[in-house]
Amino acid sequence: MDSVFSHRPKKVKKLKTRYRQINTLIPVPESIPLLEKMYALESRSMHGQLPIIWDRAEDFQVYDPYGNIWIDFTSTIFVSNAGHSNKRIIEALKRQLEKPLLHTYNYANLERIKYLDYLIENTPKQFEKAFMVCSGTEATEAAMKLMRLNGAKIYEQKKGVICFSGAYHGRTVGAQMMSGNILNREWIGYQDKNIFHLLSFLFVIH
């Protein structure tokens, strides 16, 4: 995907508030060669983000190396609302790094057992088990598999999966077939006849 944001540095009003600060042209001229190097080394599918180089992030603020500070409205994406550089998470990571045990894949470890117990204890009662994955895309693929397996138990041909238009589920074939954006799944070349998309509407009451 080509970038939708201009990479031509523009003079903007300097700003300094409690949580934001702008000291430079935007995007920062010194950052352009670095961004171009990244674009040359990385798949185009990963491009299109705001032309900002992150240096550090704390709580809900993102800092670049040039003295600018932004408020991050993404909820830090993969870590949801835990916040950037959450001290409790940092301490837990330090303890794990010092153990040392970085990962065990699907093999048992105490941290895995404790986390599963905590997770089930703190979710609604109907959730009795957990399946831990690495990304939303993987979760979507697993959910589709579970829906179809469960449907087949009821009736062999019951394989339909209902999705909503406007949704985004990831980059894999299954996830993009479930996506509500037709352009996102054009590259696949066909559409699974058992995946159905419903139109979703947003009602605004005045």
C-alpha positions as CSV (number, residue, x, y, z in Angstrom):
1,M,0.0,0.0,0.0
2,D,1.4,3.4,-0.9
3,S,1.6,6.0,1.8
4,V,-1.3,8.3,2.2
5,F,0.7,10.8,4.1
6,S,2.9,13.5,2.6
7,H,6.6,13.0,3.2
8,R,7.4,16.6,2.3
9,P,8.4,18.5,5.4
10,K,6.0,21.4,6.2
11,K,6.3,24.3,8.5
12,V,3.7,24.0,11.3
13,K,2.9,26.1,14.3
14,K,5.1,25.2,17.2
15,L,3.3,23.8,20.1
16,K,3.8,23.0,23.8
17,T,1.0,21.8,26.0
18,R,0.9,19.5,29.0
19,Y,1.0,16.4,26.9
20,R,2.0,17.5,23.4
21,Q,5.0,19.2,21.9
22,I,6.0,20.2,18.3
23,N,9.4,21.7,17.7
24,T,10.2,20.9,14.1
25,L,8.9,20.8,10.5
26,I,6.5,17.9,10.1
27,P,7.6,15.3,9.1
28,V,11.0,15.9,10.5
29,P,13.5,16.4,7.6
30,E,16.1,14.3,9.3
31,S,13.7,11.4,9.5
32,I,12.9,11.2,5.7
33,P,16.1,9.3,4.8
34,L,15.5,6.8,7.6
35,L,11.9,6.3,6.5
36,E,13.0,5.8,2.9
37,K,15.5,3.2,4.0
38,M,12.8,1.3,5.9
39,Y,10.5,1.4,2.9
40,A,13.3,0.0,0.7
41,L,13.9,-2.9,3.2
42,E,10.3,-3.7,4.2
43,S,7.3,-5.1,2.3
44,R,5.1,-2.4,0.9
45,S,2.1,-3.9,2.8
46,M,3.6,-2.5,6.0
47,H,3.8,1.1,4.6
48,G,1.2,3.8,4.9
49,Q,1.6,4.8,8.5
50,L,2.2,8.3,9.8
51,P,5.8,9.4,9.0
52,I,6.9,9.5,12.6
53,I,9.9,7.7,14.0
54,W,9.1,6.5,17.5
55,D,11.9,6.8,20.0
56,R,10.1,6.0,23.2
57,A,6.6,5.9,24.6
58,E,5.2,6.3,28.0
59,D,1.6,5.9,29.1
60,F,-0.3,7.5,26.3
61,Q,2.5,9.6,24.8
62,V,4.8,8.9,21.9
63,Y,8.2,10.7,21.7
64,D,10.3,11.0,18.6
65,P,14.2,11.5,18.6
66,Y,13.8,15.2,17.6
67,G,11.9,16.6,20.6
68,N,8.3,16.1,19.4
69,I,5.6,14.5,21.6
70,W,2.2,13.2,20.5
71,I,-0.8,11.7,22.2
72,D,-1.3,8.1,21.1
73,F,-4.9,7.3,20.3
74,T,-4.2,3.7,19.1
75,S,-4.4,2.4,22.7
76,T,-0.9,1.1,21.9
77,I,-2.5,-1.4,19.5
78,F,-1.3,-4.9,20.6
79,V,-1.1,-4.2,24.3
80,S,-4.6,-2.5,24.3
81,N,-5.1,-0.2,27.3
82,A,-2.2,-1.3,29.4
83,G,-0.4,1.8,28.3
84,H,3.1,2.3,27.0
85,S,6.0,1.3,29.2
86,N,3.6,0.1,31.9
87,K,5.8,-0.4,35.0
88,R,4.1,-3.6,36.1
89,I,4.6,-5.1,32.7
90,I,8.3,-4.0,32.6
91,E,9.0,-5.5,36.0
92,A,7.3,-8.8,35.0
93,L,9.4,-8.9,31.8
94,K,12.6,-8.2,33.7
95,R,11.8,-11.1,36.1
96,Q,11.2,-13.4,33.2
97,L,14.4,-12.3,31.4
98,E,16.5,-12.8,34.5
99,K,15.0,-16.3,35.1
100,P,16.0,-17.0,32.1
101,L,13.2,-18.5,30.1
102,L,12.0,-16.5,27.1
103,H,9.5,-19.0,25.7
104,T,8.4,-22.7,25.8
105,Y,6.0,-22.7,22.8
106,N,3.3,-25.1,24.0
107,Y,5.3,-26.8,26.7
108,A,4.2,-26.2,30.3
109,N,5.7,-23.6,32.5
110,L,4.6,-22.1,35.8
111,E,3.9,-18.6,34.3
112,R,1.7,-20.2,31.6
113,I,-0.4,-22.1,34.2
114,K,-0.7,-19.0,36.5
115,Y,-1.8,-16.8,33.6
116,L,-4.4,-19.3,32.4
117,D,-5.8,-19.6,35.9
118,Y,-5.9,-15.8,36.2
119,L,-7.5,-15.3,32.8
120,I,-10.3,-17.8,33.3
121,E,-11.0,-16.5,36.8
122,N,-11.4,-13.0,35.5
123,T,-13.6,-13.6,32.5
124,P,-17.4,-14.4,32.4
125,K,-18.4,-17.9,33.7
126,Q,-19.2,-19.3,30.3
127,F,-15.5,-19.1,29.3
128,E,-14.0,-22.3,30.7
129,K,-10.9,-22.6,28.6
130,A,-8.4,-20.4,26.8
131,F,-6.4,-20.7,23.6
132,M,-3.4,-18.4,23.6
133,V,-2.2,-17.1,20.2
134,C,0.3,-14.5,19.0
135,S,-2.0,-12.1,17.0
136,G,-5.5,-11.1,16.2
137,T,-5.1,-12.7,12.8
138,E,-4.3,-16.1,14.4
139,A,-7.3,-15.7,16.7
140,T,-9.5,-15.0,13.7
141,E,-8.3,-18.1,11.9
142,A,-8.9,-20.2,15.0
143,A,-12.3,-18.7,15.5
144,M,-13.3,-19.5,12.0
145,K,-12.1,-23.1,12.4
146,L,-14.1,-23.5,15.7
147,M,-17.2,-22.1,14.1
148,R,-17.1,-24.5,11.3
149,L,-16.2,-27.5,13.4
150,N,-19.1,-26.7,15.8
151,G,-21.5,-26.1,12.9
152,A,-20.6,-29.5,11.4
153,K,-21.4,-31.2,14.7
154,I,-25.0,-29.9,14.4
155,Y,-25.4,-30.5,10.7
156,E,-22.6,-31.7,8.3
157,Q,-23.3,-28.9,5.7
158,K,-23.6,-26.2,8.3
159,K,-20.3,-24.4,7.5
160,G,-21.5,-20.8,7.2
161,V,-19.7,-17.9,8.9
162,I,-21.3,-14.5,9.3
163,C,-19.1,-11.4,9.2
164,F,-19.8,-7.7,9.0
165,S,-19.0,-5.2,6.3
166,G,-16.3,-2.7,7.4
167,A,-14.5,-5.2,9.6
168,Y,-10.8,-5.9,9.4
169,H,-9.4,-9.2,10.7
170,G,-5.8,-9.5,9.5
171,R,-3.6,-10.3,6.5
172,T,-4.0,-14.1,6.1
173,V,-6.3,-15.7,3.5
174,G,-9.0,-16.7,6.0
175,A,-8.9,-13.4,7.9
176,Q,-9.1,-11.4,4.7
177,M,-12.0,-13.5,3.3
178,M,-13.8,-12.6,6.5
179,S,-12.8,-8.9,6.1
180,G,-15.6,-6.5,5.3
181,N,-13.4,-4.7,2.7
182,I,-13.8,-6.1,-0.8
183,L,-10.5,-4.5,-1.9
184,N,-8.6,-6.3,0.9
185,R,-9.6,-9.7,-0.5
186,E,-9.4,-9.1,-4.2
187,W,-5.9,-10.6,-4.4
188,I,-7.2,-14.0,-3.3
189,G,-9.0,-14.5,-6.6
190,Y,-12.1,-16.2,-5.1
191,Q,-14.5,-15.8,-2.2
192,D,-15.4,-18.7,0.1
193,K,-19.1,-19.3,-0.6
194,N,-19.7,-20.1,3.1
195,I,-18.6,-16.7,4.3
196,F,-21.4,-14.2,4.4
197,H,-21.1,-10.5,5.0
198,L,-23.9,-8.4,6.6
199,L,-24.1,-4.7,6.2
200,S,-23.5,-2.8,9.4
201,F,-25.1,0.6,10.1
202,L,-24.2,3.3,12.5
203,F,-27.2,5.2,13.8
204,V,-26.7,8.6,15.3
205,I,-29.5,9.9,17.5
206,H,-29.8,13.7,17.9
